[in-house]
Amino acid sequence: MPDRTREFGKYGARGVKGHGLVARRLDELAGGIATPVTVRRGWTARLHYLTKTPHSLAAARDAGLTVTDRTLKTWLDGRRAPSARSLGQIEVAYRTVRRANVARYLLGRLNARGRGTRVEIHPLNQSQVPRPRQRFLEFRALNIRHWDRIVDAWAREDDAALDDAWVEQIVDLGSQWGQYEYCTNIGFAA
């Protein structure tokens, strides 16, 4: 079995770690508020999402939203706007709470009652690698049936655990799995 890549890009190859692309795709599937947090409409929408129920407010506080209830009320009433630091807290709390809320739904969709989800892996870009050092890589497809560890690590924003969970799945590509540790794109739907 191949070892993990140690000096990626040494000869000019370009790509991104596979687990990073999986996290990006899960973020796209999770959806959310498209308006940036720096715009009034964006931060008020996020605050409404975070304060809709006592449970979501408690989750937002656990995720790092450290302002008082009085301050939240003045923001929601439009009497004051959050500082740049507070906008950062709002964005982090929103992303964390949104991931936790959507994770169970995504897990059910991706596992598809044991059928799993087809994942398309586009190999790294070798256009800048000298011809003798290029290796033959092709588009690969893989059916992942157990997304539990991947979605859990994504929801917790645990990069190392997500990497381990992703590598555990791509080992199913056979002895070539190490060639797909870095990719240009990973696609799947839920």
Residue pairs with C-beta under 8 A, 6 or more apart in sequence:
1 171
1 175
1 177
1 178
2 175
2 176
2 177
2 178
2 179
3 178
4 167
4 178
4 181
5 178
5 181
5 182
8 15
8 181
8 182
11 129
11 130
11 133
12 126
12 128
12 129
12 130
13 124
13 125
13 126
13 128
13 129
13 182
14 124
14 125
14 127
14 128
14 184
15 123
15 124
15 125
15 182
15 183
15 184
16 182
16 183
16 184
17 163
17 181
17 182
18 121
18 166
18 167
18 170
18 180
18 181
18 182
18 183
18 186
19 159
19 162
19 163
19 165
19 166
19 167
21 183
21 185
21 186
22 150
22 154
22 162
22 166
22 186
23 154
23 162
25 186
25 187
25 188
26 106
26 150
26 151
26 154
29 102
29 106
29 189
29 190
30 98
30 99
30 102
30 106
31 102
32 94
32 95
32 98
33 42
33 45
33 46
33 49
33 94
35 41
35 42
35 45
36 42
37 43
37 46
37 87
37 90
37 91
37 94
38 87
40 81
43 75
43 81
43 82
43 87
43 90
44 75
44 76
44 78
46 90
46 91
46 93
46 94
47 72
47 75
47 76
47 90
48 76
49 56
49 94
49 97
49 98
50 56
50 57
50 59
50 60
50 65
50 90
50 93
50 94
50 97
51 57
51 60
51 72
51 76
56 97
56 101
59 93
59 96
59 97
59 100
60 93
60 94
60 97
61 93
63 92
63 93
63 96
63 97
64 89
64 92
64 93
64 96
65 89
65 90
65 93
66 89
67 82
67 86
67 89
71 80
74 80
75 81
75 82
82 90
96 157
99 154
99 155
99 157
100 155
103 151
103 152
103 154
103 155
106 147
106 151
106 190
107 147
107 148
107 151
109 117
109 190
110 116
110 117
110 144
110 147
110 151
110 188
110 190
111 117
111 145
111 146
111 147
111 148
114 145
115 145
116 143
116 144
116 145
116 146
116 147
117 143
117 144
117 147
117 188
117 189
117 190
118 141
118 142
118 143
118 188
119 141
119 142
119 143
119 144
119 186
119 187
119 188
120 139
120 140
120 141
120 185
120 186
120 187
120 188
121 139
121 140
121 141
121 142
121 170
121 173
121 180
121 183
121 185
121 186
122 139
122 183
122 184
122 185
122 186
122 187
123 137
123 138
123 139
123 140
123 179
123 180
123 183
123 184
124 137
124 182
124 183
124 184
125 184
126 134
126 135
126 137
135 179
137 179
137 180
140 173
140 180
142 169
142 170
142 172
142 173
144 150
144 169
144 188
146 169
149 161
149 164
149 165
149 168
150 162
150 165
150 166
150 169
152 161
152 165
153 159
153 161
153 162
153 164
153 165
154 162
167 177
167 181
170 177
170 180
170 181
171 177
173 180
